[in-house]
């Protein structure tokens, strides 16, 4: 079985280590852990794949910037003939404390522009998403600066362990299914 893991972020070195790129970080973590081939540039995204327990996970990092992530989602679902039920979007979430994970099978975009565009392009909010908490420790009107800034020194100490948990959640989604994965991921 094949799964599409759409890891949200923005391309370019100026965004590489920012909170908004935690989706890319999860994809990079999985690729490194499974010694995947280097990400290759394709239509609307860089892609690579990993195999785990008989399943293939296509890791996709859109090149469209966050706000146009739906283009990459639609293209790769169609090109690889993967049904939406086997799509998992990995994104940052301001509403969750740093490193807290929340796996859901549907729902609103919650103000996340990448999710808004995916829902607009796919015409549905019924697709799985793994939200990675980046906290909301910013002053009024400073949201953009906050999400486009690096994790704090304290957060960076725990970042690798949190990325490992997110990677485990991605693999659980593919191996045990959404419902069982939610029961594990959402209680931690």
N, C-alpha and C positions, 0 to 999 in steps of 0.2 A: 504494500500500500504506500502511496506517495502523499506527502503533506507539503503545503506551501507555508513557510514561516516568513511573514513579511515584517522585517525588522525596521522600524521607523527611525529616521534621523535626517540630518542634512549633510550633503557632501561638502568636502573642502576641509583643509587643515584647520581653519579658524573655528570649526565646529566640532572637531574630532573628540575632544574630551569634555564636552559640555553635557549638562543634565538632559537636554533635549535629545541627545544622541544615545541615550541608554539602550534604545532598541538595537542600534548598530553594534553597541558593545556586547549585547547578548549574542547577536549573530557571530561576531568575531570570536567570542569566547567558545561557542559551540564549534566553530570551524577549527580553531586551534586545538581544542580538546580531542576532536576526532581526526586531527591531522588531514583535514580536507584539502583538496586542490585550492590554489589561490582563487579568490573571487575574480570572476571574469566580467568584463563589461558587456552587457547585452542591451536589449531594448528597455529603456526606462529604469535600468537597475544593474547592479553588480550581483552576480549569483555564484553559488557553489552548492554542493550537496554533501550530506553526511548520511551514513547508514547506521541504524541502531535497532537491534532486535527484529531484523527482517523488514524494517520500514525505511523508506527514503524520506529525508527531510530536505527540501530545497530551500536554502537560505537566501533571501532576497533583500538587498539593501537598495531602496529606490534612489535614483539619481535626479529625481524630479523636485527635490526639496520637500519638506514635510507637508506643506499645504496642498500638494498635488499628488499625494501618495496613491490615490485611487487609480491613476493611470497604470502604475506598475502592478497593482493588485489585479486589475481587469486583464491586462495583457498576459501576465504569467499564469493566471488561472486558466485562461483560454488556450494559450500556447501549450501548456502541459496537460490540458484536459483534466484539471483537478477540480472537483466540486467544492462549492463554498463551505460545505461541512468539514472539509479537510484544510481549511485556511485558518491560520492563527496569526493575528497581528500583535506584535510586541511593541509597546509604547511606554512613554513616561506618563506620570500622573501626579499633578500638583496636589490633589486632594488626599493623597496617601502619605503617611510618614516615610522618611527615607528607607528604601529597601523593602518595604512592605509590598507583597504581591497580591494581586486580585485577578483571578481567572473567571471570565464570564462568557456565556454563549451568545448573548445579545445585549442590546441596551443603547442608551444615548451616547453621543460622542463626548458628553461631559465637558464641552468647551475645547476639546483637543482638535485642532484644525486638520491634522492628518486623518483622524477617524471621521471627521465630518465629510471630507472629500471622498474617502472610501465608501461611506454610506451613500453619498450622492451618486457616485459612479456605478456602484453595484446595485443601487436601488433597494437596499435593505439594510437593517441594523442587525440582522441575524447572521452573525459570523463571530467566531471566537476571538477574544482579545485578552492578552496578558498585560495587565497594567503594572508598572514598576514605579513605586512611590519615590518621588524626588522632593517631597515636603513642600512647604509654601512659606519659607522663611524670607520673605521679601517685603519691602515697604510698599505702600499703596502707589500704584502706577509704575512699579519696577518689575512687573512680571516678565516682560521680554528680556530685560537684562539678566534676570535671575535664571531663566531656563537656558539662556545662551552663555551662561558662565560655568566654569568647571565645578566639580564637587569640592566641598570644603576639605581641609586637611583631615579633619575627624572622619568625614564620610569616606574619604579615600582609603582609610585604614580598613574599613569594613567592605569596601566595594567589591573586591574579588569574591568574598564569601557570598555576597548578595547576588552577584552575577551567576555564581554556581547554582544557587537556589532557583534563579530564573531559568537557567539552562535545564535543570531537572524538571521544572514545570513544563517546558516545551516538550521534552521527551515523554513525560507522562501523558500529555495531551494526545500524542501519537500512539502510544503503546497501550494505554488503558481506556482511552476515550475521554471525552469532555466531562461527563458527569462525575466519574470516579476521580479524575484529575482535580476537579473543583473541590471535591471532598477532602483531598490531601492539601492542596495549595492554599485554599482559603481559610483553613483553620490555624495556620502557622502565624 
